[in-house]
């Protein structure tokens, strides 16, 4: 990658968190697809049930995870999906190392809008940004209107990794963030060598769970 993630040895910030590698992750997608719920599930292991206020503008949370003996700090930015906040969101694309792009499997419009989100990513984000497409709310099988095959095809068309997730059950939520942490750590460790690049798509394909297997 063009700029290094690695700190000079373990680094301690005001929060008391010690880490070796740090990266910025953004959650993107239409309003209501479950970005905040996904983040809370990963950060706190909880599900935001009932009604809650939609994200206004942008917010973030930090979590330090361990990958092969190294501590990776994920600074995860939760963005508002509404059109009026897009100009705010655009300003954060350039510094992001990874983007999790979500749609709601019960909302076809959120799936159709993925192409527009990808167009914004290609315009504003760095060329080597990690992109993962997440089909969220996979637990709502009776309300589903977007099939897994449709999601996989879209991801394949744009050469991005794909998983179905559920913030409610936790399906593949940890895997999504840990795959990014593993990719970032691998890129940093191999930045000066000729080792093959970690393939995040192959990794999530081998590790992901299918909806219904863990409910």
Secondary structure by P-SEA (a helix, b strand, c coil): ccccccccccccccccccccccbbbbbbccccccaaaaaaaaaccccccccccccccccbbbbbbbcccbbbbbbbbbbbccccaaaaaaaacccccbbbbbbbcccaaaaaaaaaaaaaaaacccccbbbbbbbccccccccccccaaaaaaaaaaabbbbbbbbcccccaaaaaaaaaaaaaaaaaaacccccccccaaaaaaaccccccccc
